[in-house]
Amino acid sequence: MSNTQTNHRSQKKYYFSRKKYCFFCKERIKLIDYKDVKILENFILDTGKIQPARVSGTCSYHQKQLTKAIKRARHMGLLKFVEPRRG
């Protein structure tokens, strides 16, 4: 093996991601309302699960409110509990 091939293999590729900011802090939303279905749908995965804070970037204060609001909207019939399986 030549020297250039060994140097190329030893170099690590670093993944760069931008710092995630809380959507609700940025928009200055104090309380998350369960009737605001359009906003809540952005934080639900295709399978019907609630997005974790590490993925969505929400702070812990708003993540707790978001979880409560989504669960309330599900019980009121505004959101589906799970999406039907594809395939």
DSSP file (Angstrom, degrees, kcal/mol; ACC not computed):
  #  RESIDUE AA STRUCTURE BP1 BP2  ACC     N-H-->O    O-->H-N    N-H-->O    O-->H-N    TCO  KAPPA ALPHA  PHI   PSI    X-CA   Y-CA   Z-CA
    1    1 A M              0   0    0      0, 0.0     2,-0.1     0, 0.0     0, 0.0   0.000 360.0 360.0 360.0 142.1    0.0    0.0    0.0
    2    2 A S     >  -     0   0    0      1,-0.1     4,-1.3     4,-0.0     3,-0.3  -0.401 360.0-110.7 -82.1 165.9    1.2    3.5   -0.7
    3    3 A N  H  > S+     0   0    0      1,-0.2     4,-1.8     2,-0.2     5,-0.2   0.814 114.3  58.6 -66.4 -32.1    1.4    6.1    1.9
    4    4 A T  H  > S+     0   0    0      1,-0.2     4,-1.9     2,-0.2    -1,-0.2   0.855 103.1  52.9 -69.3 -33.6   -1.5    8.2    0.5
    5    5 A Q  H  > S+     0   0    0     -3,-0.3     4,-1.8     2,-0.2    -1,-0.2   0.901 108.8  48.5 -68.7 -39.9   -3.9    5.3    0.9
    6    6 A T  H  X S+     0   0    0     -4,-1.3     4,-1.5     1,-0.2    -2,-0.2   0.885 112.1  49.1 -68.9 -37.1   -3.1    4.7    4.5
    7    7 A N  H  X S+     0   0    0     -4,-1.8     4,-1.0     1,-0.2    -1,-0.2   0.880 109.3  53.4 -66.5 -36.9   -3.5    8.4    5.3
    8    8 A H  H  < S+     0   0    0     -4,-1.9     3,-0.3     1,-0.2    -2,-0.2   0.883 110.0  47.0 -65.6 -38.5   -6.8    8.5    3.5
    9    9 A R  H  < S+     0   0    0     -4,-1.8    -1,-0.2     1,-0.2    -2,-0.2   0.812 108.5  54.7 -74.2 -29.7   -8.2    5.6    5.6
   10   10 A S  H  < S+     0   0    0     -4,-1.5     2,-0.4    -5,-0.1    -1,-0.2   0.672  85.7  97.8 -80.4 -15.9   -7.0    7.0    8.9
   11   11 A Q     <  -     0   0    0     -4,-1.0     2,-0.3    -3,-0.3    -4,-0.0  -0.580  68.3-143.4 -76.0 130.9   -8.8   10.3    8.4
   12   12 A K        -     0   0    0     -2,-0.4     2,-0.6     1,-0.0    -2,-0.1  -0.707   7.0-131.3 -94.5 145.2  -12.1   10.4   10.1
   13   13 A K        -     0   0    0     -2,-0.3     2,-0.4     2,-0.0    -1,-0.0  -0.849  22.2-149.8 -95.1 124.9  -15.2   12.1    8.7
   14   14 A Y        -     0   0    0     -2,-0.6     2,-0.5     2,-0.0     0, 0.0  -0.788   7.8-134.6 -98.4 137.3  -16.8   14.4   11.2
   15   15 A Y        -     0   0    0     -2,-0.4     2,-0.5     2,-0.0    -2,-0.0  -0.791  18.4-157.8 -91.5 124.0  -20.6   15.0   11.1
   16   16 A F        +     0   0    0     -2,-0.5     2,-0.4     2,-0.0    -2,-0.0  -0.889  14.6 174.9-104.9 127.3  -21.5   18.7   11.4
   17   17 A S        -     0   0    0     -2,-0.5     2,-0.1     3,-0.0     3,-0.1  -0.990  31.0-115.8-131.4 144.3  -25.0   19.6   12.6
   18   18 A R        -     0   0    0     -2,-0.4     2,-0.1     1,-0.1    -2,-0.0  -0.444  42.7 -94.3 -73.9 147.4  -26.4   23.0   13.4
   19   19 A K        -     0   0    0     -2,-0.1     2,-0.4     1,-0.1    -1,-0.1  -0.417  41.4-129.6 -62.9 131.1  -27.5   23.6   17.0
   20   20 A K        -     0   0    0     -2,-0.1     2,-0.3    34,-0.1    37,-0.1  -0.692  21.7-159.6 -87.3 134.6  -31.2   22.9   17.4
   21   21 A Y        -     0   0    0     -2,-0.4     2,-0.3    35,-0.1    37,-0.1  -0.852  29.3 -97.5-112.7 150.4  -33.3   25.6   19.0
   22   22 A C     >  -     0   0    0     -2,-0.3     4,-2.2     1,-0.2    36,-0.2  -0.487  25.0-148.7 -67.7 125.4  -36.7   25.2   20.6
   23   23 A F  H  > S+     0   0    0     -2,-0.3     4,-2.0     1,-0.2    -1,-0.2   0.885  97.4  49.7 -61.1 -40.8  -39.4   26.1   18.2
   24   24 A F  H  4>S+     0   0    0      2,-0.2     5,-3.0     1,-0.2     4,-0.3   0.842 110.3  48.5 -73.3 -34.4  -41.7   27.3   21.0
   25   25 A C  H >45S+     0   0    0      3,-0.2     3,-0.6     2,-0.2    -1,-0.2   0.896 111.8  50.8 -68.4 -40.1  -39.0   29.5   22.6
   26   26 A K  H 3<5S+     0   0    0     -4,-2.2    -2,-0.2     1,-0.2    -1,-0.2   0.887 115.1  41.4 -64.5 -39.6  -38.2   31.0   19.3
   27   27 A E  T 3<5S-     0   0    0     -4,-2.0    -1,-0.2    -5,-0.2    -2,-0.2   0.446 111.4-123.5 -86.3  -1.2  -41.8   31.8   18.6
   28   28 A R  T < 5 +     0   0    0     -3,-0.6     2,-0.6    -4,-0.3    -3,-0.2   0.893  50.0 164.4  57.5  45.0  -42.3   32.9   22.2
   29   29 A I      < -     0   0    0     -5,-3.0    -1,-0.2     1,-0.2     3,-0.1  -0.844  17.7-175.3 -92.7 118.1  -45.1   30.5   22.8
   30   30 A K        +     0   0    0     -2,-0.6     2,-0.4     1,-0.2    -1,-0.2   0.946  69.6  25.8 -79.4 -51.5  -45.7   30.2   26.6
   31   31 A L  S    S-     0   0    0     -7,-0.0     2,-0.6    34,-0.0    -1,-0.2  -0.939  73.7-136.4-119.9 137.4  -48.3   27.5   26.7
   32   32 A I        -     0   0    0     -2,-0.4     2,-0.4    -3,-0.1    -8,-0.0  -0.816  21.4-146.0 -94.0 123.3  -48.9   24.8   24.1
   33   33 A D    >   -     0   0    0     -2,-0.6     3,-1.2     1,-0.1     7,-0.2  -0.718   9.8-143.6 -93.7 136.9  -52.6   24.3   23.3
   34   34 A Y  T 3  S+     0   0    0     -2,-0.4    -1,-0.1     1,-0.2     6,-0.1   0.691  99.3  63.8 -71.8 -16.7  -54.0   20.9   22.5
   35   35 A K  T 3  S+     0   0    0      1,-0.2     2,-1.8     2,-0.1    -1,-0.2   0.581  77.3  90.3 -82.5  -9.0  -56.4   22.4   19.9
   36   36 A D    <>  +     0   0    0     -3,-1.2     4,-1.9     1,-0.2     3,-0.4  -0.552  52.0 164.7 -85.1  73.6  -53.5   23.7   17.8
   37   37 A V  H  >  +     0   0    0     -2,-1.8     4,-2.4     1,-0.2    -1,-0.2   0.829  64.7  60.7 -66.5 -35.1  -53.4   20.5   15.7
   38   38 A K  H  > S+     0   0    0     -3,-0.2     4,-0.6     1,-0.2    -1,-0.2   0.891 109.6  42.2 -62.5 -39.3  -51.3   22.0   12.9
   39   39 A I  H >4 S+     0   0    0     -3,-0.4     3,-0.9     1,-0.2     4,-0.4   0.912 113.6  52.4 -71.9 -42.1  -48.4   22.7   15.2
   40   40 A L  H >< S+     0   0    0     -4,-1.9     3,-1.5     1,-0.2    -2,-0.2   0.850 100.3  61.8 -64.2 -34.8  -48.7   19.4   17.0
   41   41 A E  H >< S+     0   0    0     -4,-2.4     3,-1.2     1,-0.3    -1,-0.2   0.780  94.2  63.9 -63.4 -25.9  -48.6   17.4   13.8
   42   42 A N  T << S+     0   0    0     -3,-0.9    -1,-0.3    -4,-0.6    -2,-0.2   0.727 102.4  49.7 -68.5 -20.7  -45.1   18.7   13.1
   43   43 A F  T <  S+     0   0    0     -3,-1.5     8,-2.6    -4,-0.4     2,-0.4   0.143  93.8  88.3-107.3  18.3  -43.9   16.9   16.3
   44   44 A I  B <  S-A   50   0A   0     -3,-1.2     6,-0.2     6,-0.2     5,-0.1  -0.967  72.4-131.7-117.4 133.5  -45.4   13.5   15.5
   45   45 A L    >   -     0   0    0      4,-3.2     3,-1.4    -2,-0.4    -2,-0.1  -0.201  32.0 -99.1 -73.7 171.1  -43.5   10.9   13.5
   46   46 A D  T 3  S+     0   0    0      1,-0.3    37,-0.1     2,-0.1    -1,-0.1   0.801 124.2  56.2 -61.5 -29.9  -45.0    9.0   10.6
   47   47 A T  T 3  S-     0   0    0     35,-0.1    36,-0.9     2,-0.1    -1,-0.3   0.605 122.8-104.4 -79.3 -11.0  -45.7    6.0   12.8
   48   48 A G  S <  S+     0   0    0     -3,-1.4    -2,-0.1     1,-0.4     2,-0.1   0.390  77.3 133.7 103.0  -1.5  -47.7    8.2   15.3
   49   49 A K        -     0   0    0      1,-0.1    -4,-3.2    -5,-0.1     2,-0.4  -0.459  62.1-107.8 -81.0 155.5  -45.0    8.4   17.9
   50   50 A I  B     -A   44   0A   0     -6,-0.2    -6,-0.2    -2,-0.1    -1,-0.1  -0.669  38.3-112.4 -81.1 133.6  -44.0   11.7   19.6
   51   51 A Q        -     0   0    0     -8,-2.6    -1,-0.1    -2,-0.4     2,-0.0  -0.427  32.3-118.5 -65.9 135.8  -40.7   13.0   18.5
   52   52 A P    >>  -     0   0    0      0, 0.0     4,-2.5     0, 0.0     3,-1.0  -0.351  22.0-112.9 -71.4 159.9  -38.0   13.0   21.2
   53   53 A A  H 3> S+     0   0    0      1,-0.3     4,-2.6     2,-0.2     5,-0.2   0.820 114.9  60.9 -64.3 -32.1  -36.5   16.3   22.3
   54   54 A R  H 34 S+     0   0    0      1,-0.2    -1,-0.3     2,-0.2   -34,-0.1   0.778 112.8  38.4 -68.3 -23.8  -33.1   15.3   20.9
   55   55 A V  H <4 S+     0   0    0     -3,-1.0    -2,-0.2     1,-0.1    -1,-0.2   0.890 123.5  37.5 -88.7 -48.0  -34.6   15.1   17.4
   56   56 A S  H  < S-     0   0    0     -4,-2.5   -33,-0.2   -13,-0.1    -3,-0.2   0.787  98.1-132.4 -78.4 -27.5  -37.0   18.0   17.5
   57   57 A G     <  +     0   0    0     -4,-2.6    -3,-0.1    -5,-0.3    -4,-0.1   0.531  51.0 150.1  89.2   6.4  -34.8   20.3   19.5
   58   58 A T        -     0   0    0     -6,-0.2    -1,-0.3    -5,-0.2    -2,-0.1  -0.424  48.4-113.3 -73.5 149.1  -37.5   21.4   22.0
   59   59 A C     >  -     0   0    0     -2,-0.1     4,-2.4     1,-0.1     5,-0.2  -0.317  30.0-106.2 -75.2 165.8  -36.4   22.3   25.5
   60   60 A S  H  > S+     0   0    0      1,-0.2     4,-1.8     2,-0.2     5,-0.2   0.855 118.0  56.4 -65.4 -35.0  -37.5   20.2   28.4
   61   61 A Y  H  > S+     0   0    0      1,-0.2     4,-1.2     2,-0.2    -1,-0.2   0.936 115.2  36.7 -60.4 -47.9  -40.1   22.7   29.6
   62   62 A H  H  > S+     0   0    0      2,-0.2     4,-2.8     1,-0.2    -2,-0.2   0.781 110.0  62.6 -78.4 -27.0  -41.8   22.7   26.2
   63   63 A Q  H  X S+     0   0    0     -4,-2.4     4,-2.3     2,-0.2    -1,-0.2   0.900 104.4  48.5 -64.1 -39.7  -41.3   19.0   25.6
   64   64 A K  H  X S+     0   0    0     -4,-1.8     4,-2.0     2,-0.2    -1,-0.2   0.912 113.9  45.9 -65.8 -42.3  -43.4   18.2   28.7
   65   65 A Q  H  X S+     0   0    0     -4,-1.2     4,-2.6     2,-0.2    -2,-0.2   0.899 111.7  52.6 -65.1 -40.4  -46.1   20.5   27.5
   66   66 A L  H  X S+     0   0    0     -4,-2.8     4,-2.5     2,-0.2    -2,-0.2   0.910 108.4  49.9 -62.2 -43.9  -46.0   19.2   24.0
   67   67 A T  H  X S+     0   0    0     -4,-2.3     4,-2.3     1,-0.2    -1,-0.2   0.923 112.7  46.6 -62.2 -45.2  -46.4   15.6   25.2
   68   68 A K  H  X S+     0   0    0     -4,-2.0     4,-2.4     1,-0.2    -2,-0.2   0.914 112.6  50.2 -62.5 -43.0  -49.4   16.5   27.4
   69   69 A A  H  X S+     0   0    0     -4,-2.6     4,-2.4     2,-0.2    -2,-0.2   0.900 111.2  48.1 -65.0 -41.4  -51.0   18.5   24.5
   70   70 A I  H  X S+     0   0    0     -4,-2.5     4,-2.1     2,-0.2    -1,-0.2   0.921 112.7  48.5 -65.7 -43.5  -50.5   15.6   22.0
   71   71 A K  H  X S+     0   0    0     -4,-2.3     4,-2.0     2,-0.2    -2,-0.2   0.895 112.7  48.3 -64.1 -40.0  -52.0   13.1   24.4
   72   72 A R  H  X S+     0   0    0     -4,-2.4     4,-2.0     2,-0.2    -1,-0.2   0.912 110.3  51.3 -65.3 -42.0  -55.0   15.4   25.2
   73   73 A A  H  X>S+     0   0    0     -4,-2.4     5,-2.6     1,-0.2     6,-1.2   0.860 109.0  52.0 -64.7 -34.7  -55.6   15.9   21.4
   74   74 A R  H ><5S+     0   0    0     -4,-2.1     3,-0.8     4,-0.2    -1,-0.2   0.923 110.0  47.6 -65.4 -44.0  -55.5   12.2   20.9
   75   75 A H  H 3<5S+     0   0    0     -4,-2.0    -2,-0.2     1,-0.3    -1,-0.2   0.816 110.6  51.8 -68.3 -30.1  -58.1   11.6   23.6
   76   76 A M  H 3<5S-     0   0    0     -4,-2.0    -1,-0.3    -5,-0.1    -2,-0.2   0.579 117.8-114.1 -80.9  -9.6  -60.3   14.4   22.2
   77   77 A G  T <<5S+     0   0    0     -3,-0.8    -3,-0.2    -4,-0.6    -2,-0.1   0.615  85.8 116.3  88.7  13.3  -60.1   12.8   18.8
   78   78 A L  S   <S+     0   0    0     -5,-2.6     2,-0.3    -6,-0.2    -4,-0.2   0.782  78.0  33.5 -83.5 -27.9  -58.2   15.6   17.1
   79   79 A L  S    S-     0   0    0     -6,-1.2    -2,-0.2    -9,-0.1     2,-0.2  -0.909  85.9-112.8-125.1 153.6  -55.1   13.4   16.4
   80   80 A K        -     0   0    0     -2,-0.3     3,-0.1     1,-0.1    -6,-0.1  -0.555  14.3-140.1 -80.9 150.0  -54.7    9.7   15.6
   81   81 A F  S    S-     0   0    0      1,-0.3     2,-0.3    -2,-0.2    -1,-0.1   0.946  84.8  -0.7 -73.0 -49.7  -53.1    7.4   18.0
   82   82 A V  S    S-     0   0    0     -3,-0.1    -1,-0.3   -33,-0.0   -34,-0.2  -0.973  74.1-118.1-137.7 153.3  -51.2    5.5   15.4
   83   83 A E        -     0   0    0    -36,-0.9     3,-0.1    -2,-0.3     2,-0.0  -0.651  42.6 -98.3 -85.4 146.9  -51.0    5.7   11.6
   84   84 A P        -     0   0    0      0, 0.0    -1,-0.1     0, 0.0     2,-0.1  -0.374  46.4-100.9 -64.1 144.9  -52.1    2.6    9.6
   85   85 A R        -     0   0    0      1,-0.1     2,-0.4    -3,-0.0   -38,-0.0  -0.366  32.0-135.6 -68.2 142.9  -49.3    0.3    8.5
   86   86 A R              0   0    0      1,-0.2    -1,-0.1    -3,-0.1    -3,-0.0  -0.816 360.0 360.0 -98.8 139.5  -48.1    0.6    4.9
   87   87 A G              0   0    0     -2,-0.4    -1,-0.2     0, 0.0    -2,-0.0   0.452 360.0 360.0  94.1 360.0  -47.5   -2.5    2.8
